[in-house]
Amino acid sequence: MSLLRIATRKSPLALWQSEHVAARLRAAHPGLEVALVPMSTRGDEVLDRSLAAIGGKGLFLKELELAMQRGEADCAVHSLKDVPMELEPGFALPAILERADHADAFVSNAHAAPAELPQGARVGTSSLRRHAQLRALRPDLRVLDLRGNVNTRLAKLDAGDYDAIVLACAGLQRLGLEARIRMRLDAPAWLPAPAQGAIAVECRDDAGAIRVLLETLDHASTRLCVEAERAMNRALHGSCHVPVAALARLRGDAIALEGLVGSAADGELVRAAASAPAAERERLGAELAAALLAAGAGRLLAAAGAT
Ligand SMILES: NCc1[nH]cc(CCC(=O)O)c1CC(=O)O
């Protein structure tokens, strides 16, 4: 193979991530030519309706998968947290890159932390997971919808539409916007989306040579952790537009997994944590999901329309 074509969304973050994968591939495979194929997806175009209403986050992948099926691209780069728990049949994720910062970021021009927001302040996020955790911290906050790419969301904050917003640290760091982070929102009090901060590369599962090439970028310990997080998420509902958070960390040969299910309506959070040998990460994820359900998470998921 001499040319590898990477299908990518066109947002600045998606382009950064795809350029990053391209640079890593060029470094690992001298002589390989790598080109980006930027594409628009329905998830990027339809901004006036919620993602759930237009079919969930899989919409960000669909067009890229069609391009691979048509033979117009060899692989596609995604934020793993946007990849559905069940991949489309015929596709594989041969590379999960080393995870960047997994945490969420509190971003505000006037306030240094959620605790310092005035009573009834307006906080922007369209994530049920962030919404529920914000309401758990501060039931008085007014959580308002906020869609669009990272730069668009920051522009809306700067225009005064919100007193604060919550974004992923990883996205801000990749875009050179780390200075916008006022406070990291981190475990155990605050949990990220399953697989947040990890970049994944998808290809057709029948693309043997491409798979082998992409596998050179795979980061084993990141994969162990995000597979545990995704197993938990999969056992809870099967989609990704739900108030579910998870964080797995490797401690020697064991994985420590924390998870929560929340309610955006009233800020109730159901939490659980467990550890297991890394080899048993799928079982660990399923068992943590069962523990969350036993603690009442099913009612919160049903209320969020996830079941
Ligand atoms: N929902 C969009 C999205 N998908 C991945 C990231 C951040 C990068 C990552 O998690 O690797 C973001 C932006 C955000 O949540 O602020």
PDBQT file of the ligand as one rigid body, heavy atoms in Angstrom, charges set to zero:
ROOT
HETATM    1  N1  LIG A 401     -19.326  15.526  21.757  1.00  0.00    +0.000 N 
HETATM    2  C1  LIG A 401     -18.315  16.028  20.868  1.00  0.00    +0.000 C 
HETATM    3  C2  LIG A 401     -16.961  15.611  21.301  1.00  0.00    +0.000 A 
HETATM    4  N2  LIG A 401     -16.505  14.375  21.018  1.00  0.00    +0.000 N 
HETATM    5  C3  LIG A 401     -15.249  14.259  21.569  1.00  0.00    +0.000 A 
HETATM    6  C4  LIG A 401     -14.940  15.453  22.179  1.00  0.00    +0.000 A 
HETATM    7  C5  LIG A 401     -13.696  15.734  22.908  1.00  0.00    +0.000 C 
HETATM    8  C6  LIG A 401     -12.503  14.910  22.535  1.00  0.00    +0.000 C 
HETATM    9  C7  LIG A 401     -12.452  13.541  23.112  1.00  0.00    +0.000 C 
HETATM   10  O1  LIG A 401     -13.271  13.127  23.951  1.00  0.00    +0.000 OA
HETATM   11  O2  LIG A 401     -11.519  12.800  22.702  1.00  0.00    +0.000 OA
HETATM   12  C8  LIG A 401     -16.006  16.321  22.003  1.00  0.00    +0.000 A 
HETATM   13  C9  LIG A 401     -16.125  17.718  22.467  1.00  0.00    +0.000 C 
HETATM   14  C10 LIG A 401     -16.546  17.870  23.892  1.00  0.00    +0.000 C 
HETATM   15  O3  LIG A 401     -17.221  16.996  24.477  1.00  0.00    +0.000 OA
HETATM   16  O4  LIG A 401     -16.226  18.924  24.476  1.00  0.00    +0.000 OA
ENDROOT
TORSDOF 0
